[in-house]
């Protein structure tokens, strides 16, 4: 009975979805997340209102392992560079219209 169970488990190992189709890293952008935790940078538009700053603080609590920074005069190109240098996996930029938070730009950082 035990040998039958071991044989059955061995057959299952070869029939999962990862072995039926050839694997390609392009197919799964989060393939390394089983080994690395996501690290998220949260920032705002250049001159955030109090409401947007409060919303940013709340988003920091919602997303685990996230960091919030004041953007100031930093351009997006420099933000992306900072994210890559500090191994952030994602960048979230919060936006507002007339003092009301109304948008969120989420960008996944490329590997390497």
C-alpha positions, 0 to 999 in steps of 0.5 A: 500500500505504501509503495502504491502511494509513493508511485502515485506521488511520483506521477503527480510530480511530473504532471503539474502545469510547470512541466507540461509547458516550457517555462519562460521568465517572460511568462511570469514577471513575479517568478522571483517573488517566491524568493524575494518579498515585494518592496514598494516605494510610495510617493505623491505628486510634486506639491501634495495637499494634506489630504493626499499626504494623509492618503499616502500614510494610509497606503503605507499601512495597507501595503506591507514592506512599503516605504513612503517618501516626499517627492519634492522636485524629483522627476519620475526618471530619477525616482525610477533610478532610485528604485532600481538602485535600492532594489524596490520591486514596485513604484506607486505615485499618488495623484490628486485633483483639486485637493482630492486624491483621484489617481494612482500610477503603479509601475513594476520595476524590471529585474536587474 
